[in-house]
Amino acid sequence: MDKNSVYETNSFYWDTKGNEYLGAIVLPFYGAFVSEEKCQLFGDVSGKKMLEIGCGNGQSLQYHGEHKASELWAVDISEKQIKKAAQHLKACGLSAKLICSPMEEECGMPVDYFDFVYSIYAIGWTTDLEGTFRRIASYLKKDGVFIFSWSHPIHRCVAAENNRLTFKKCYFDESWYSISLDEGVITLSDRKLSTYVNALAKAGFVIEQMIEQSDDEIMRDDNSEFAQRAKMLPVTFVIKARKL
Ligand SMILES: C[S@@+](CC[C@H](N)C(=O)[O-])C[C@H]1O[C@@H](n2cnc3c(N)ncnc32)[C@H](O)[C@@H]1O
C-alpha cells in the first residue's frame, strides 16, 4: 500500500462524489442504529475542548457546539469537506479551527490540549492506525477521552442471500483494496477488532467502554435488509478510551 496514492484516491472521492452524500453519519448518531442520546459516552461537554478527526461537513462539531463545548477543532483530508464544514458552522453561529490534512500526518495540532478527541466513521480511513492513535494520544490532555465509531469488521465479511447471511470475505484479511462507490473509487482495509484494541493499548489508552449493540428502538420501524442484518450482528462499533 502506497499511502500517498491512498491519500490521492480518497481525498478525490471525498472532494467529489463523497462530498455529495455526507451528513448521513453525524452525532447524535455514531453510525447505523447506535446513538449518543442512548449511550451517553460524552456526558456533559460544556466548557470542554473538542477535536474531531475526519469532520466531514461539520454537523458533529455543530452538535458539540450546541452542547456548549468551549472550543471546536477538526482535521479532514478533503479541502471541500473543510470548506463545507466552515460554511455550515458559520451559518450556525459557531466558530471552529479546521485543518486540512491527512489524520496520519503532522498538521500543527496542539499537544496535551484537548479534553475529547472523537471520530464518527472516519478513523478507519487511516493508512497508519498505530501512528494515528499515537498522534491522537499526544493531542489529548492526561485522562482525556478518545471516542470513535466505525463499521464493525464482522459486518464487512457477510452478505445476505435468500434470507441467510453468508461469509463473503475472510475476517482475518486486512489487505488494502479499492472499490467503486457512488461512481467514485475508494481505497481501504478492513481491520480486525483486535487490531483496534491492540493499537489503542500501544498508544497508551485504556478502553472504558465498547458498544457493538444495535439499538432496537432505532430499528423498530425499519424493515430494510440492512436492519434485518443489524438484528443478527453488529454493523457499527464504538469505543471510548482514556489516555493514561
Ligand atoms: C464517512 S465521512 C465521516 C465524516 C462525518 N462523520 C460526516 O458524516 O459528515 C469520512 C470523512 O473522513 C475524511 N477522511 C478520509 N480519509 C482521511 C484521512 N486519511 N485523514 C483525515 N480525514 C480523512 C473524509 O474526507 C470524510 O470527510
The ligand as a MOL file (V3000), in Angstrom:
LIG
                    3D

  0  0  0     0  0            999 V3000
M  V30 BEGIN CTAB
M  V30 COUNTS 27 29 0 0 0
M  V30 BEGIN ATOM
M  V30 1 C -17.7330 8.9210 6.2310 0
M  V30 2 S -17.0560 10.5390 6.3780 0 CHG=1
M  V30 3 C -17.4630 10.8340 8.0430 0
M  V30 4 C -17.4700 12.2980 8.3750 0
M  V30 5 C -18.6230 12.7940 9.2050 0
M  V30 6 N -18.9140 11.9490 10.3180 0
M  V30 7 C -19.8390 13.0020 8.3340 0
M  V30 8 O -20.6190 12.0560 8.1160 0
M  V30 9 O -20.0170 14.1250 7.8090 0 CHG=-1
M  V30 10 C -15.3130 10.3280 6.3780 0
M  V30 11 C -14.5130 11.6370 6.4200 0
M  V30 12 O -13.1460 11.2760 6.6500 0
M  V30 13 C -12.3280 12.0890 5.8160 0
M  V30 14 N -11.0630 11.3490 5.5910 0
M  V30 15 C -10.8450 10.2640 4.8130 0
M  V30 16 N -9.5690 9.8740 4.9040 0
M  V30 17 C -8.9620 10.7270 5.7690 0
M  V30 18 C -7.6340 10.8480 6.2790 0
M  V30 19 N -6.6740 9.9850 5.9390 0
M  V30 20 N -7.3610 11.8530 7.1490 0
M  V30 21 C -8.3290 12.7450 7.5130 0
M  V30 22 N -9.6050 12.6770 7.0590 0
M  V30 23 C -9.9140 11.6760 6.2140 0
M  V30 24 C -13.1420 12.3260 4.5570 0
M  V30 25 O -12.7180 13.4700 3.8440 0
M  V30 26 C -14.5570 12.4440 5.1160 0
M  V30 27 O -14.8830 13.7830 5.3900 0
M  V30 END ATOM
M  V30 BEGIN BOND
M  V30 1 1 1 2
M  V30 2 1 2 3
M  V30 3 1 2 10
M  V30 4 1 3 4
M  V30 5 1 4 5
M  V30 6 1 5 6
M  V30 7 1 5 7
M  V30 8 2 7 8
M  V30 9 1 7 9
M  V30 10 1 10 11
M  V30 11 1 11 12
M  V30 12 1 11 26
M  V30 13 1 12 13
M  V30 14 1 13 14
M  V30 15 1 13 24
M  V30 16 1 14 15
M  V30 17 1 14 23
M  V30 18 2 15 16
M  V30 19 1 16 17
M  V30 20 1 17 18
M  V30 21 2 17 23
M  V30 22 1 18 19
M  V30 23 2 18 20
M  V30 24 1 20 21
M  V30 25 2 21 22
M  V30 26 1 22 23
M  V30 27 1 24 25
M  V30 28 1 24 26
M  V30 29 1 26 27
M  V30 END BOND
M  V30 END CTAB
M  END
